[in-house]
Amino acid sequence: MTTALSQGLTLAWRSLIPLKNSPGQLISLLLQPVFMIVVFVYLFGGAAGGDRAGAVAYMLPGVLVQVALMATITTGMNLSTDIGNGVFDRFRTMPIARSAPLAGRIMADLLTLLITIAMSLAVGYAVGFRIQTGPLAALAGIGLVLLMAMALSWGSAWIGLVAKSVTSMQGIATAVLLPLTFGSSAFIPATDMPGWLAWWMGVNPVSHLAGALRGLMIGGLHPSDVWITLGWTAALLAAFAPTALRAYNRRVR
């Protein structure tokens, strides 16, 4: 187990090295949260009632969740690309654990996600967002987002391994994540929505994740949001981690 983890970390570093030779990809990681915050927080938030400070406080945690979950699509896309290029065929000939390349890909994407989250918080600070709880609570909230992102990355990995192409993988993952993120209370309270949509937003796991992060960063935490998020994370891991490993073993044997 320790050897597999060490090998996974080594392969994660191998996946991150190309970033220094690909400034366009690095710039994309840094600019994505800027665009999201400008559109959802600084423009839409200011237009919705004119309370820009309240909009920033409510919507920025939702933007963090949105950015993190949509970033998990890259896991499946990168896996699909690596398989198409024959990278995993070379790994198969090496004396490493079978799960190490898959785990390394997910760990690398989580590390790049940390860069995106840090950039999001920096831009949020620039537009007026302030953490009102404390550093430990804020770190717990970011950790919760990373846990959910890791669980969804396994689902993204599974889609990338079974999809016919990178394009189809991206289309499937986007079709799943868009209703979850935009159909949540990440940006708009459920009380402002019609009955059927308010019900969906209430059961949507992204709503609970956004609520937990909001509570841990600005106060008013409902512990149920944390427990429901942890429950969904455990369920997604239990469902997709073994499924992705089986699909990976079928593709590289």
C-alpha positions as CSV (number, residue, x, y, z in Angstrom):
1,M,0.0,0.0,0.0
2,T,2.8,2.4,0.9
3,T,4.7,1.5,-2.2
4,A,1.6,2.1,-4.4
5,L,1.1,5.5,-2.8
6,S,4.7,6.5,-3.3
7,Q,4.5,5.4,-6.9
8,G,1.3,7.3,-7.4
9,L,2.9,10.5,-6.0
10,T,5.9,10.1,-8.3
11,L,3.5,9.7,-11.3
12,A,1.5,12.7,-10.1
13,W,4.7,14.8,-10.2
14,R,5.4,13.4,-13.7
15,S,1.9,14.7,-14.7
16,L,2.6,18.2,-13.3
17,I,6.0,18.7,-14.9
18,P,4.6,19.5,-18.4
19,L,2.9,22.6,-16.8
20,K,6.1,24.5,-16.8
21,N,6.4,24.0,-20.6
22,S,2.8,24.7,-21.2
23,P,2.2,28.3,-20.1
24,G,-1.2,28.3,-21.8
25,Q,-2.5,25.6,-19.6
26,L,-1.2,27.3,-16.5
27,I,-2.7,30.6,-17.5
28,S,-6.1,28.8,-18.1
29,L,-5.9,27.5,-14.5
30,L,-5.4,31.0,-13.2
31,L,-7.8,32.8,-15.4
32,Q,-10.8,30.5,-15.0
33,P,-11.7,31.6,-11.5
34,V,-11.2,35.2,-12.5
35,F,-13.8,34.9,-15.2
36,M,-16.2,33.0,-13.0
37,I,-16.0,35.5,-10.2
38,V,-16.3,38.5,-12.5
39,V,-19.4,37.1,-14.1
40,F,-21.2,35.4,-11.2
41,V,-20.2,37.6,-8.3
42,Y,-19.1,41.0,-9.5
43,L,-21.6,41.5,-12.4
44,F,-24.6,39.3,-11.7
45,G,-24.3,39.8,-7.9
46,G,-24.2,43.5,-8.2
47,A,-27.2,43.5,-10.6
48,A,-29.3,41.4,-8.3
49,G,-30.6,43.9,-5.8
50,G,-27.6,46.1,-5.7
51,D,-26.1,44.6,-2.5
52,R,-22.7,43.8,-3.9
53,A,-21.2,43.0,-0.5
54,G,-23.9,40.5,0.3
55,A,-23.8,39.0,-3.1
56,V,-20.0,38.5,-2.8
57,A,-20.3,36.9,0.6
58,Y,-23.1,34.5,-0.6
59,M,-21.9,33.7,-4.1
60,L,-18.1,33.3,-3.8
61,P,-18.2,30.0,-1.9
62,G,-20.6,28.8,-4.7
63,V,-18.0,29.9,-7.3
64,L,-15.3,27.9,-5.4
65,V,-17.6,24.8,-5.5
66,Q,-18.4,25.3,-9.2
67,V,-14.8,25.8,-10.2
68,A,-13.7,22.7,-8.2
69,L,-16.3,20.3,-9.5
70,M,-16.0,21.4,-13.1
71,A,-12.3,21.0,-12.9
72,T,-12.8,17.2,-12.2
73,I,-13.7,16.8,-15.9
74,T,-10.0,17.2,-16.7
75,T,-9.2,13.9,-14.9
76,G,-11.2,11.9,-17.4
77,M,-10.0,14.0,-20.4
78,N,-6.4,13.5,-19.4
79,L,-6.8,9.8,-18.9
80,S,-8.6,9.4,-22.2
81,T,-5.7,11.3,-23.9
82,D,-3.0,9.3,-22.2
83,I,-4.6,6.0,-23.1
84,G,-5.0,7.2,-26.7
85,N,-1.3,8.2,-26.8
86,G,-0.2,4.8,-25.5
87,V,1.2,6.3,-22.2
88,F,-0.4,3.6,-20.1
89,D,0.9,0.9,-22.3
90,R,4.4,2.0,-21.3
91,F,3.4,2.0,-17.6
92,R,2.1,-1.6,-18.0
93,T,5.7,-2.7,-18.7
94,M,7.1,-1.1,-15.6
95,P,7.4,-2.7,-12.2
96,I,4.8,-0.5,-10.5
97,A,1.4,-1.1,-8.9
98,R,-1.5,-1.3,-11.3
99,S,-3.4,1.4,-9.6
100,A,-0.4,3.9,-9.4
101,P,-0.9,5.6,-12.8
102,L,-4.6,6.1,-12.1
103,A,-4.1,7.4,-8.6
104,G,-1.2,9.6,-9.8
105,R,-3.4,11.2,-12.4
106,I,-6.1,12.0,-9.8
107,M,-3.6,13.4,-7.3
108,A,-2.0,15.6,-10.0
109,D,-5.4,17.1,-10.9
110,L,-6.2,17.7,-7.2
111,L,-2.9,19.6,-6.9
112,T,-3.7,21.8,-9.9
113,L,-7.1,22.3,-8.3
114,L,-5.4,23.8,-5.3
115,I,-3.8,26.4,-7.5
116,T,-7.3,27.3,-8.9
117,I,-8.8,27.5,-5.4
118,A,-6.0,29.7,-4.2
119,M,-6.5,32.0,-7.2
120,S,-10.2,32.1,-6.6
121,L,-9.7,33.2,-3.0
122,A,-7.2,35.9,-4.1
123,V,-9.6,37.3,-6.7
124,G,-12.5,37.0,-4.1
125,Y,-10.4,39.1,-1.7
126,A,-9.9,41.7,-4.4
127,V,-13.7,42.0,-4.9
128,G,-14.4,42.3,-1.2
129,F,-14.8,38.7,0.1
130,R,-13.6,38.2,3.7
131,I,-13.4,35.0,5.7
132,Q,-15.5,35.7,8.8
133,T,-14.9,32.5,10.8
134,G,-11.3,31.6,11.2
135,P,-8.4,29.9,9.4
136,L,-9.1,26.4,10.7
137,A,-12.8,26.6,9.7
138,A,-11.9,27.9,6.3
139,L,-9.3,25.2,5.7
140,A,-11.9,22.6,6.8
141,G,-14.2,24.0,4.2
142,I,-11.6,23.8,1.5
143,G,-10.8,20.3,2.6
144,L,-14.4,19.3,2.2
145,V,-14.4,20.7,-1.3
146,L,-11.3,18.8,-2.2
147,L,-12.8,15.5,-0.8
148,M,-15.9,15.9,-3.0
149,A,-13.7,16.8,-6.0
150,M,-11.6,13.7,-5.4
151,A,-14.7,11.5,-5.2
152,L,-16.0,13.0,-8.5
153,S,-12.6,12.7,-10.1
154,W,-12.9,8.9,-9.7
155,G,-16.3,9.2,-11.5
156,S,-14.6,11.3,-14.2
157,A,-11.8,8.8,-14.5
158,W,-14.4,6.0,-15.1
159,I,-16.1,8.0,-17.8
160,G,-12.7,8.8,-19.4
161,L,-11.8,5.1,-19.4
162,V,-15.1,3.9,-21.0
163,A,-15.8,6.8,-23.4
164,K,-14.9,6.4,-27.0
165,S,-13.0,9.7,-27.3
166,V,-12.0,12.8,-25.3
167,T,-14.8,14.7,-26.9
168,S,-17.5,12.3,-25.8
169,M,-16.0,12.1,-22.3
170,Q,-16.2,15.8,-22.0
171,G,-19.7,15.9,-23.3
172,I,-21.0,13.2,-20.9
173,A,-19.3,14.7,-17.8
174,T,-20.5,18.2,-18.6
175,A,-24.1,17.0,-19.1
176,V,-23.9,15.4,-15.6
177,L,-22.2,18.3,-13.8
178,L,-24.0,21.3,-15.2
179,P,-27.5,20.4,-13.8
180,L,-25.8,19.7,-10.5
181,T,-23.9,22.9,-10.2
182,F,-26.4,25.4,-11.8
183,G,-29.4,23.6,-10.3
184,S,-28.1,24.1,-6.8
185,S,-28.2,26.9,-4.2
186,A,-24.6,27.7,-4.9
187,F,-25.6,31.1,-6.4
188,I,-29.2,31.6,-5.6
189,P,-31.1,30.6,-2.4
190,A,-33.6,27.8,-2.9
191,T,-36.3,30.0,-1.2
192,D,-36.3,32.2,-4.3
193,M,-37.1,29.4,-6.7
194,P,-40.4,27.7,-7.7
195,G,-41.6,24.7,-5.6
196,W,-40.2,21.8,-7.8
197,L,-36.9,23.6,-8.4
198,A,-36.6,24.5,-4.7
199,W,-37.1,20.7,-3.9
200,W,-34.4,19.7,-6.3
201,M,-32.0,22.3,-4.9
202,G,-32.7,21.1,-1.4
203,V,-31.7,17.5,-2.2
204,N,-28.9,18.4,-4.6
205,P,-25.5,17.4,-3.0
206,V,-23.9,20.5,-4.5
207,S,-26.3,22.7,-2.5
208,H,-25.1,21.0,0.7
209,L,-21.5,21.3,-0.2
210,A,-21.9,25.0,-1.0
211,G,-23.9,25.5,2.2
212,A,-21.2,23.8,4.2
213,L,-18.4,25.9,2.6
214,R,-20.4,29.1,3.1
215,G,-21.0,28.3,6.8
216,L,-17.4,27.4,7.4
217,M,-16.2,30.6,5.8
218,I,-18.7,33.3,6.7
219,G,-20.6,31.6,9.6
220,G,-24.1,30.2,10.2
221,L,-23.0,26.6,9.6
222,H,-25.6,23.9,9.5
223,P,-23.8,20.7,10.6
224,S,-26.2,18.7,8.4
225,D,-24.6,20.2,5.3
226,V,-21.3,18.8,6.4
227,W,-22.6,15.3,7.2
228,I,-24.6,15.1,4.0
229,T,-21.6,16.1,2.0
230,L,-19.4,13.6,3.7
231,G,-22.1,10.9,3.1
232,W,-22.2,11.7,-0.6
233,T,-18.4,11.7,-0.8
234,A,-18.2,8.3,0.7
235,A,-21.0,7.0,-1.6
236,L,-19.3,8.4,-4.7
237,L,-15.9,6.9,-3.7
238,A,-17.5,3.5,-2.9
239,A,-19.3,3.5,-6.3
240,F,-16.6,4.9,-8.6
241,A,-13.2,4.0,-7.2
242,P,-13.6,0.3,-7.8
243,T,-15.5,0.8,-11.0
244,A,-12.7,3.0,-12.4
245,L,-10.1,0.5,-11.3
246,R,-11.9,-2.3,-13.1
247,A,-12.3,-0.2,-16.3
248,Y,-8.6,0.8,-16.1
249,N,-7.5,-2.9,-15.8
250,R,-9.6,-3.8,-18.8
251,R,-8.1,-1.0,-20.9
252,V,-4.4,-1.7,-20.1
253,R,-4.3,-5.4,-19.9
